[in-house]
Amino acid sequence: MKRILLLLSAVVLLTGACGQKPAANTASSTPAPKTSPAAKTTKKLPQANAVPADWITMSDEVKGYEFQVPQGTQHKTDNVNGVDIYAANVPAPYDINVLVVAFKDKTLTKDDLMKKVEGLLTGMGEKDVKVTDVKAINDDYSLANISSVDEKGKTTKGKALVATDVTDNYLMLIGVDAEKFAANEKTIDEIWGSFGMYSGGASGN
């Protein structure tokens, strides 16, 4: 519960930085298991990784994105100041944490979004936050390695994907205890590699 409250506080800071006015939580679409193919075209990552056949697709057709996670993943969703938050834990043997934040701001670049990844982790109380090896995948997506240390001194290691389609922005953070990172990196890559937007992306293609 404490971590969720820290997450919500961090998102409030994030929305303030986006120039949005504070508001009470409002009803909003949130990712949900997808039961049928979306009518819209999904712009996947160019090197999208194939995932196991039994994974489930989480989709939000209003916010315009989808991704896939293993069966049994436990989900929590919320909305703060117009920002949709999806937080999940992929259970053992993975024990991977997934966080997706979706919001609107047409002024932001991918570099700006990477700075918000760092700010989000810092706002959650993480220390020694590092966002490194930032790679521009294309006009729409960038990927980076992330690491941070919590209040108990435990190090989390993972990857952050940022995406933009001009008006809508997405931050996807996927992390695991540092000592489990090597064993879970393939699954982490499969999760972020399954992300897609229901638009032409920032490039318009």
Salt bridges, closest charged atoms under 4 A:
GLU66 OE1 - LYS34 NZ 2.49
GLU66 OE2 - LYS44 NZ 3.39
ASP95 OD2 - LYS180 NZ 3.26
GLU126 OE2 - ARG3 NH1 3.22
ASP140 OD2 - LYS43 NZ 2.64
GLU151 OE1 - LYS2 NZ 3.35
ASP168 OD1 - LYS104 NZ 2.89
ASP177 OD2 - LYS154 NZ 3.85
GLU185 OE2 - LYS159 NZ 2.97
ASP189 OD1 - LYS159 NZ 2.77
GLU190 OE2 - LYS186 NZ 2.52
